[in-house]
Amino acid sequence: MKYYILLLSAFLFLGNASAQNLKYSIIGIADSLTKNANSVLRLYEETFVVENAGKAIHKVHFICTVLNKVGDSEGVLSIHHDKLTKINNLDGNLYNATGELVTKLKKTHIRDFVNEADYEFTDDKQRIAKFDYGEYPYTVEFEYELSNTNMMFYPIFQPQGSFNMSVQDAKLTVTFPPDLKPRYKEVNMKNKVAIGTNGTQTTYTWKIKNLPAHKLEPFATPWYEKCPTVYIAPAEFEVSGYKGSFNTWEDFGKFQTLLNKERDVLPANTIAKIEKLVADAPTRYEKTKRIYEYMQSKTRYVSIQLGIGGWQTLPAELVDNKGYGDCKALSNYMKSMLKTVGIESHYTIISAGKNVHAVQRDFPCAMFNHIILCVPMERDTVWLECTSQNQPFGFLGSFTDNRDCLLITPSGGKIVKTPQYLQQINTQTRQVTVKMLPSGEASVKATTTYKGLQTENDHIDHYVHESKDNQKKWLVEQHLNMPQFDIVSLDLKETKTQIPTITENLEVKLKSFGVKNGKRIFIVPNLMNKTNITLAENETRMQDIYLDFPDHTDIDTLRYELPEGYHVEGTPIETNIKSVFGEYKTTIKVEQTNITYIRTCSMRGGRYSREEYKALLEFYKNITKADNTKLVLVKAT
């Protein structure tokens, strides 16, 4: 209602509004652009002027109308700057719903953030400009200019940056000198590039108009796959005196080798120590494992991102002396130690984490954020995450598994894929004994073994290394979804094999288990592993489905010792659900004084057609219903 009142006010204002006001007023927004939108990008103008292989001027001017509180983040400007990227100027304005100027950007609206954690040394800063205006809708305007000497990075033109955001008018212009050849890749673009000249310069222009907002739907495929995008990268570039090429992945790999040249030298005493460490190791695998665990015991992660140091490793000798380094330095250090005993390995560049852009195999460009190490073996390949003091040898985890990466080999860069951990590896098996009392209380003893990527559930792989107090706090706050309970004992143990396991031994007292009604007690036998995913009905599903989790299997076996004098009333219902998304099964065995309940659930992640959404909804609905099925215990009269 408040939005329509403001809209009416804007119409009344229209009689006296100037063209300038309409530029910022909500009157200038078509209805088609407000549907499903939290914000509307009214104008986006970006220019990137390449002066030479080592320098560019980058200008951005945008106007964005924020329609509601959910869209506030689109009204905030964030600029990363460092030693190689300087902010030349920054201006901004805030307008109300009718397009009247509320305030100009002031120093009080701007903050610079630097990560000052004890594990990070960086010249990378984040400048945030934010008006904190709470009357909706409102419009922000920002304009800034950067001087860029890190020419590995050209703009990615993606004005429609998220779901629930529409775009009215956007344009990117890139200008090149005659001696530099531009490279670009258009994705989901209706309007192709327009090529022109500006004196001796060549200009490339892309335009986007009137893009409606896409509603965010559960389990949608990544946004970057569907929105209009232009990837731009240099053919030849220069940064901090180093020259490189993105013409091929092989070329970029050679540039990375150049950056790290002669940074693998180790002191003589360290070489002697490594040779002694592996002297009796029977295999290449065992030698690598010993050196990796030595590296973990000797070093800690400290991020160092200073100038070209964001891409160039620290020398191995410095890491050996100081005992710390970032992903580049620790991977290079490990590589250097392996080299001393004749083991070849490959520095590997990768995009780590979730929701990161996939590598463009057909378009070499700088879209990575992490380094790992690849060690070829006689029969297989070992992948090493070198930043963790606790990571099991040879296990990558979900941070870098199952994705393309760039292997830096002696002949240059080569795109390969990291391992995928399959369903039979990612398991959780649980054995539980529940002793019920007539009072409604119960004692529970549970042993759970997590394997593969399941060791990351609720960050168990982190808390296994924490103190007992922190483990218990975590258990209460995050991990254990049960009725009111008191912890009697908790023990977590990790087995550091290449496919790791974590065993959790837990004993708790439940203050209340089941609902007592006269001579009956109602219980839900699935005590510890209930599905909590609920999906809304959606007859007009727009996006394909992306289940962003690994294939995995849970097997829970619970044995209930019944209170004296009680037995199960009726015949328990068993369940068997099969779907393209997975399988779910429960069995219940009733004996005189106990019940055995077994729940097996196998889930398959990945991509599915949007036409499968109804089946997915039914799949989760049926599992949720089965997970909450009750048993009735009745006392003999």
Buried (B, 14 or more C-beta within 10 A) or exposed (E): EEBEEBBEBBEEBBEEBEEEBBBBBBBBBEEEBBEBBBBBBBBBBBBBBBBEBBBBBBBBBBBBBBBBEBBBBBBBBEBEBBBBBEBEEBEBBBBBBBBEBBEEBEEEBBEEEEEEEEEBBBBBBEBEBBBEBEEBBBBBBBBBBBBBBBBBBBBBBBBBBBBBBBBBBBBBBBBBEEEBEBBBBBBEBEEEBEEEEEEEBBBBBBBBEEBBBBBBBBBBBBBBBBBBBBBBBBBBBBBBEBEBBBBEBBBBBBBBBEBBEEBBEBEEEBBEBBEEBBEEBEEBBEBBBBBBBBBBEBBBBBBBBEBBBBBBBBBBBBBBEEEBBBBBBBBBBBBBBBBBBEBEBBBBBBBBEEEBBEBBEEBBBBBBEBBBBBBBEEEEBBBBBBBBEEBBBBBBBBBBBBBBBBBBBEEBBBBEEBBEBEBEBBBBBBBBBBBBEEEBBBBBBBBBBBBBBBBBBBEBBEBBEBEEEEBBEBBEEEBBEBBEBEBEEBEBEBEBEEBBBBBBEBBBBBEEBBEBEEEBBEBBBBBBBBBEEEBEEBEEBEBBBBBBBBBBBBBBBBBBBBBEEBBBBEEBEBBEBEBEBBBBBBBBEBEEEBBBBBBBBBBBBEEBEBEBBBBBBBBBBBBBEBBEBEBBBBBEE
